[in-house]
Amino acid sequence: MTLEGLEPGRSAIITAIRWDGIADGDAKRLRALGFDAGVDISVAHRGVFGGRDPLAVRLGRTTIALRRVHAMAISVEPA
């Protein structure tokens, strides 16, 4: 399953990230923020307009706004 499909409030562990599906600059920023396999993550909120963009995700104690297209490149396993 991808992070985009994770229900708000559920925790998961990142199992893989398709870095080739993310622009180089965006991938660099996500890595700097701590996105990597084995990291605990959860969806806090989803946007309410249009395609439900962006997603607010919790990575550790940090909340990050993430585009839906990036969330679809992140594979997770519910905890």
C-alpha positions in Angstrom: 0.0 0.0 0.0 1.1 3.6 -0.5 1.1 6.4 1.9 -1.6 8.1 -0.1 -4.0 5.2 0.8 -3.3 5.3 4.5 -6.2 6.4 6.6 -5.8 9.6 8.7 -4.7 8.7 12.3 -3.2 5.3 11.3 0.5 4.7 11.8 2.7 2.9 9.3 6.3 2.1 8.6 7.9 3.2 5.3 9.0 0.1 3.4 10.2 1.6 0.2 10.3 4.9 -1.7 10.3 5.1 -5.5 12.8 7.9 -5.8 12.7 7.8 -9.6 9.1 8.9 -9.4 10.0 12.1 -7.6 11.8 15.1 -9.1 15.4 15.4 -8.0 15.0 18.6 -5.9 11.9 17.2 -4.2 13.6 13.9 -3.5 16.6 15.7 -1.9 14.3 17.7 0.4 12.3 14.6 1.4 15.6 12.8 2.3 16.7 15.8 4.3 13.4 15.7 6.2 14.0 12.1 7.2 12.0 10.1 4.6 13.6 6.7 4.4 12.7 3.0 4.7 12.1 1.9 8.2 10.8 5.3 9.5 7.4 5.5 11.3 4.9 7.8 9.6 1.2 8.7 9.9 -1.3 10.8 8.0 -2.6 13.6 10.2 -5.0 15.3 7.8 -5.9 15.4 4.1 -6.7 18.5 2.1 -10.4 18.9 1.4 -10.4 20.5 -2.1 -10.0 18.8 -5.4 -7.7 15.9 -5.3 -7.3 16.0 -1.5 -4.0 17.7 -1.8 -1.9 18.1 0.3 -1.5 15.5 3.0 -0.3 16.5 6.4 2.0 13.7 7.6 3.7 13.1 10.9 7.3 12.0 10.7 8.6 11.7 14.3 7.5 14.9 16.0 7.4 16.9 12.8 4.3 17.6 10.7 5.0 17.9 7.0 2.7 18.9 4.1 3.2 16.4 1.3 1.9 16.3 -2.2 -0.3 13.4 -3.1 1.9 12.5 -6.0 4.8 12.1 -3.6 2.7 10.1 -1.2 1.9 7.7 -4.0 5.7 7.0 -4.4 6.0 6.0 -0.7 5.2 2.4 0.1 4.1 1.7 3.7 3.1 -1.2 5.9 0.5 -0.4 8.6 1.8 -0.7 12.1 
